[in-house]
Amino acid sequence: MNAIAHRYDFVVLFDVTNGNPNGDPDAGNQPRMDPETGHGLVTDVCLKRKIRNYIEVARAGEAGFQIYVREGAILNEQHRIAYLRIRDGDPKIATEKRLNPQNDAEADALRNFMCQNFFDIRTFGAVMSTGINCGQVRGPVQIAFGRSIEPIMPLEITVTRAASTTSRRLVSDSFDDSDSRFENRTMGRKYIVPYALYRSHGFVSASLAAKTGFSDDDLGLLWEAIIGMFDHDRTASRGEMALRKLIVFEHSNALGRAAAHDLFDRVSVRRTTVQGQTAGSDHRLEGDGPARRFSDYEVLIDQSDLPVGVTIRCLS
């Protein structure tokens, strides 16, 4: 299948309600923040993980749509499969702890095998130069950090657990959660963001797609995964996350017709007009109170005087 022929840039808007979109394990799993501005952050790795998880559910068992970076995967053993295929009949491959390509042709064959079989490698790329070496692949799709539109104010919530991990006797026979004598009760903490709208930018390179075989079908699946990624990522800390907007800029060629940052500037997010104000009023909710729902914002897309060869699509 032919690789994509056009360049794409895209804007992703997603939100969280009473949840933790991306906890930092080095900070007690608190929501990630820019310490200078107070804006919330979501890493590119976090967003790619959700896309991978969606593909794993949507295309489970289909040839060409395996996921390379997944829970429990042993990466060197994934590489070994490529060597077994390329060096058909070599009995040493199954037991060798270190393997390297014998020449440039074999290195290309190993990388091509990994790209053909693993969706996330031909999409995001991978560093596979480990003990069993399959080289490196630079992926055509890159996603930047997500950043909240406004500063966030994380809340620290205390939670309790009535069940015990040991067989200690209860001091009280009554199951009273407020009873301080209920010896088995343990306490913990969790962090939530009451509400925040995040924005992330993404890029799809046609020139790199030609090297990995990233096709128009793969691109369509990527859009599908971005739109649906939060619906298959529910946890106690991420119960209410949603994709709100996916705005795609398509260029008519592989190199592109305009700078990505100029196109991104055409998408602005601001507080909605106060109910009852006239359409032309400049009075906004900005500063009048914290946002608590997506309807507190409006998304504006400037489609005037678009560069020749650039089209805008809103896919969600």
C-alpha positions as CSV (number, residue, x, y, z in Angstrom):
1,M,0.0,0.0,0.0
2,N,1.4,3.4,-1.0
3,A,2.5,5.9,1.7
4,I,0.7,9.2,2.2
5,A,1.6,11.9,-0.3
6,H,0.5,15.0,1.7
7,R,1.8,16.7,4.8
8,Y,-0.6,17.2,7.7
9,D,-0.6,19.3,10.9
10,F,-3.3,19.0,13.5
11,V,-4.6,20.4,16.8
12,V,-6.1,18.2,19.5
13,L,-8.3,19.7,22.2
14,F,-9.3,17.4,25.1
15,D,-10.5,17.9,28.7
16,V,-10.6,16.3,32.1
17,T,-13.3,16.6,34.8
18,N,-12.4,15.5,38.4
19,G,-9.5,13.4,37.3
20,N,-5.8,13.3,36.8
21,P,-4.9,13.3,33.1
22,N,-1.2,12.5,33.6
23,G,0.3,12.0,37.0
24,D,4.0,12.5,37.7
25,P,5.5,9.5,39.6
26,D,8.4,11.6,40.8
27,A,5.9,14.0,42.5
28,G,3.6,11.6,44.3
29,N,1.5,11.2,41.1
30,Q,0.4,14.8,41.2
31,P,-0.9,16.2,37.9
32,R,2.0,17.5,35.8
33,M,2.3,21.3,35.8
34,D,4.5,24.1,34.5
35,P,5.8,25.5,37.8
36,E,6.2,29.0,36.3
37,T,2.7,29.5,34.9
38,G,0.6,26.8,36.7
39,H,-0.6,25.4,33.4
40,G,-1.2,21.7,33.3
41,L,0.9,19.4,31.1
42,V,0.3,16.0,29.5
43,T,3.3,14.3,27.9
44,D,3.5,13.2,24.3
45,V,4.3,9.7,25.6
46,C,1.0,9.7,27.5
47,L,-1.0,10.6,24.4
48,K,0.8,8.0,22.2
49,R,0.1,5.4,24.8
50,K,-3.7,6.0,24.5
51,I,-3.4,5.8,20.7
52,R,-1.5,2.5,21.0
53,N,-4.1,1.1,23.4
54,Y,-7.0,2.0,21.0
55,I,-5.2,0.3,18.0
56,E,-4.6,-2.8,20.2
57,V,-8.3,-3.0,20.9
58,A,-9.7,-2.0,17.5
59,R,-7.3,-4.1,15.4
60,A,-6.5,-7.0,17.7
61,G,-5.0,-9.9,15.9
62,E,-4.9,-8.2,12.5
63,A,-1.7,-8.6,10.5
64,G,0.3,-5.4,10.3
65,F,-1.3,-3.8,13.3
66,Q,0.6,-5.3,16.2
67,I,1.8,-2.9,18.9
68,Y,5.5,-2.9,19.7
69,V,5.4,-0.8,22.9
70,R,2.8,-2.6,25.0
71,E,2.5,-3.8,28.6
72,G,4.5,-6.9,29.2
73,A,6.3,-6.9,25.8
74,I,9.9,-8.0,25.8
75,L,11.4,-5.9,23.0
76,N,14.4,-8.0,22.2
77,E,12.1,-11.0,21.6
78,Q,10.1,-8.8,19.2
79,H,13.3,-8.1,17.4
80,R,14.2,-11.8,17.4
81,I,11.1,-12.5,15.3
82,A,12.4,-10.3,12.6
83,Y,15.8,-12.1,12.5
84,L,14.0,-15.5,12.4
85,R,12.1,-14.3,9.3
86,I,15.1,-12.6,7.6
87,R,17.6,-15.3,8.4
88,D,15.3,-18.2,7.7
89,G,16.9,-21.5,8.8
90,D,19.7,-20.2,11.0
91,P,19.5,-22.3,14.2
92,K,21.5,-19.9,16.3
93,I,19.0,-17.1,16.2
94,A,16.6,-18.7,18.8
95,T,19.3,-18.7,21.5
96,E,21.6,-15.8,20.7
97,K,21.6,-13.0,23.3
98,R,23.1,-10.5,20.8
99,L,22.4,-10.1,17.1
100,N,23.4,-7.5,14.6
101,P,22.7,-7.0,10.9
102,Q,25.4,-8.5,8.7
103,N,25.2,-5.8,6.1
104,D,23.2,-2.7,5.0
105,A,20.7,-4.8,3.0
106,E,19.9,-7.0,6.0
107,A,19.6,-3.9,8.2
108,D,17.0,-2.4,5.8
109,A,15.1,-5.7,5.7
110,L,14.9,-5.9,9.5
111,R,13.6,-2.3,9.7
112,N,11.1,-2.9,7.0
113,F,9.8,-6.1,8.7
114,M,9.3,-4.2,11.9
115,C,7.5,-1.3,10.1
116,Q,5.2,-3.6,8.2
117,N,4.2,-5.6,11.2
118,F,3.9,-3.0,14.0
119,F,1.6,0.0,13.6
120,D,3.2,2.1,16.2
121,I,6.7,1.7,14.7
122,R,5.6,2.8,11.2
123,T,3.6,5.7,12.8
124,F,5.8,7.0,15.7
125,G,9.1,5.3,15.0
126,A,11.2,3.3,17.5
127,V,14.8,2.9,18.8
128,M,15.5,-0.8,18.4
129,S,19.3,-0.8,18.7
130,T,19.3,-3.0,21.8
131,G,21.0,-6.4,22.4
132,I,19.1,-7.9,19.4
133,N,19.6,-4.9,17.1
134,C,17.0,-3.9,14.5
135,G,18.2,-0.3,14.1
136,Q,16.2,2.8,14.5
137,V,13.1,4.2,12.7
138,R,12.1,7.8,12.7
139,G,8.3,7.9,12.6
140,P,6.3,10.3,10.4
141,V,3.8,11.2,13.2
142,Q,4.9,13.3,16.2
143,I,2.7,14.7,19.0
144,A,3.8,17.6,21.2
145,F,3.0,18.0,25.0
146,G,-0.5,18.9,25.8
147,R,-0.9,22.2,27.8
148,S,-4.0,23.4,29.6
149,I,-5.6,26.6,28.2
150,E,-5.7,28.1,31.7
151,P,-3.7,27.4,34.9
152,I,-5.0,24.5,36.9
153,M,-5.6,24.1,40.6
154,P,-5.1,20.4,41.6
155,L,-7.0,19.2,44.6
156,E,-5.6,16.7,47.1
157,I,-8.3,14.2,48.2
158,T,-8.1,11.9,51.1
159,V,-9.6,8.4,50.6
160,T,-10.0,5.5,52.9
161,R,-10.1,1.7,52.6
162,A,-12.1,-0.4,55.0
163,A,-10.6,-3.7,53.9
164,S,-7.4,-4.9,55.4
165,T,-4.3,-6.5,53.9
166,T,-3.6,-8.5,57.2
167,S,-5.7,-10.5,59.6
168,R,-5.6,-8.0,62.5
169,R,-8.6,-8.0,64.8
170,L,-11.0,-5.2,64.7
171,V,-11.2,-3.1,67.9
172,S,-14.9,-2.4,67.2
173,D,-17.5,-4.9,66.0
174,S,-19.5,-2.1,64.3
175,F,-18.6,-1.1,60.7
176,D,-18.6,2.7,61.4
177,D,-16.3,4.4,58.9
178,S,-16.1,7.4,61.1
179,D,-15.0,5.4,64.1
180,S,-11.4,6.1,64.9
181,R,-11.2,2.7,66.6
182,F,-11.7,0.9,63.3
183,E,-8.1,-0.3,63.3
184,N,-8.2,-1.9,59.8
185,R,-9.0,1.3,58.0
186,T,-6.2,2.7,55.9
187,M,-6.0,6.1,54.4
188,G,-4.5,7.3,51.1
189,R,-4.4,10.4,48.9
190,K,-5.3,11.1,45.3
191,Y,-5.0,14.2,43.2
192,I,-7.7,15.5,40.8
193,V,-8.1,18.5,38.5
194,P,-11.7,19.8,38.9
195,Y,-11.7,20.8,35.2
196,A,-9.2,21.7,32.5
197,L,-9.1,21.9,28.8
198,Y,-5.8,20.9,27.2
199,R,-4.4,21.6,23.7
200,S,-1.8,19.6,21.9
201,H,-0.3,19.9,18.4
202,G,0.7,17.1,16.0
203,F,2.6,16.7,12.8
204,V,2.5,14.1,10.0
205,S,5.5,14.0,7.6
206,A,4.9,12.6,4.1
207,S,8.7,12.2,3.5
208,L,9.1,10.1,6.6
209,A,6.0,8.2,5.8
210,A,7.6,7.0,2.6
211,K,10.4,5.4,4.6
212,T,8.1,3.5,7.0
213,G,5.2,2.8,4.7
214,F,2.7,4.9,6.7
215,S,-0.4,4.8,4.3
216,D,-3.6,6.7,3.8
217,D,-5.4,3.8,5.6
218,D,-3.0,4.2,8.5
219,L,-3.7,7.9,8.6
220,G,-7.4,7.3,8.7
221,L,-6.9,4.9,11.6
222,L,-4.8,7.4,13.4
223,W,-7.6,10.0,13.2
224,E,-10.0,7.3,14.5
225,A,-7.7,6.4,17.4
226,I,-7.3,10.1,18.4
227,I,-11.0,10.6,18.4
228,G,-11.7,7.4,20.4
229,M,-8.7,7.1,22.6
230,F,-10.2,8.3,25.8
231,D,-13.3,6.1,25.5
232,H,-11.0,3.1,26.0
233,D,-8.8,4.6,28.7
234,R,-11.1,4.8,31.7
235,T,-9.6,4.4,35.1
236,A,-10.6,5.6,38.6
237,S,-8.3,8.7,38.0
238,R,-9.3,9.3,34.4
239,G,-13.0,8.5,34.5
240,E,-14.1,11.7,32.6
241,M,-11.7,12.6,29.9
242,A,-12.9,13.4,26.4
243,L,-11.7,14.4,23.0
244,R,-13.4,17.7,22.1
245,K,-11.8,18.8,18.8
246,L,-9.5,17.4,16.2
247,I,-8.7,20.1,13.7
248,V,-6.5,19.0,10.7
249,F,-4.6,21.1,8.3
250,E,-3.9,19.2,5.0
251,H,-1.3,20.4,2.6
252,S,-1.5,19.7,-1.1
253,N,2.0,18.3,-1.3
254,A,4.6,16.5,0.7
255,L,6.7,19.5,1.8
256,G,3.8,21.6,2.9
257,R,2.4,25.0,1.9
258,A,2.8,26.9,5.1
259,A,4.6,26.8,8.5
260,A,2.9,24.7,11.1
261,H,3.0,27.4,13.8
262,D,1.2,29.9,11.5
263,L,-1.6,27.4,10.9
264,F,-1.9,26.6,14.6
265,D,-2.3,30.3,15.3
266,R,-5.5,30.2,13.3
267,V,-7.1,28.1,16.1
268,S,-7.9,30.1,19.2
269,V,-9.6,29.0,22.4
270,R,-11.3,31.6,24.7
271,R,-14.0,31.8,27.3
272,T,-17.5,32.0,26.0
273,T,-19.5,35.2,26.0
274,V,-21.5,35.8,29.1
275,Q,-25.1,34.7,28.6
276,G,-27.3,37.7,27.7
277,Q,-24.5,39.8,26.3
278,T,-24.8,41.0,22.7
279,A,-22.9,39.2,20.0
280,G,-20.4,42.1,19.6
281,S,-19.6,42.5,23.3
282,D,-16.1,42.1,24.4
283,H,-17.1,41.2,27.9
284,R,-16.0,37.6,28.6
285,L,-16.0,35.2,31.5
286,E,-12.2,35.5,31.7
287,G,-11.3,36.1,35.3
288,D,-14.9,35.9,36.6
289,G,-14.5,32.3,37.8
290,P,-12.9,28.9,37.0
291,A,-14.1,27.0,34.0
292,R,-16.0,23.8,34.9
293,R,-17.2,22.5,31.5
294,F,-16.3,22.6,27.8
295,S,-19.2,25.0,27.1
296,D,-17.3,27.6,29.1
297,Y,-15.0,27.9,26.1
298,E,-15.4,28.6,22.4
299,V,-13.1,27.4,19.7
300,L,-12.5,29.8,16.8
301,I,-10.9,28.8,13.5
302,D,-9.8,31.5,11.2
303,Q,-10.3,30.2,7.6
304,S,-9.8,33.6,5.9
305,D,-6.9,34.0,3.4
306,L,-5.7,30.4,3.8
307,P,-2.4,29.7,2.1
308,V,-2.8,28.2,-1.4
309,G,-2.9,24.4,-1.1
310,V,-4.0,24.2,2.5
311,T,-7.4,23.0,3.6
312,I,-8.9,22.7,7.1
313,R,-11.0,19.9,8.3
314,C,-12.7,19.5,11.8
315,L,-12.9,15.8,12.3
316,S,-14.7,15.9,15.7
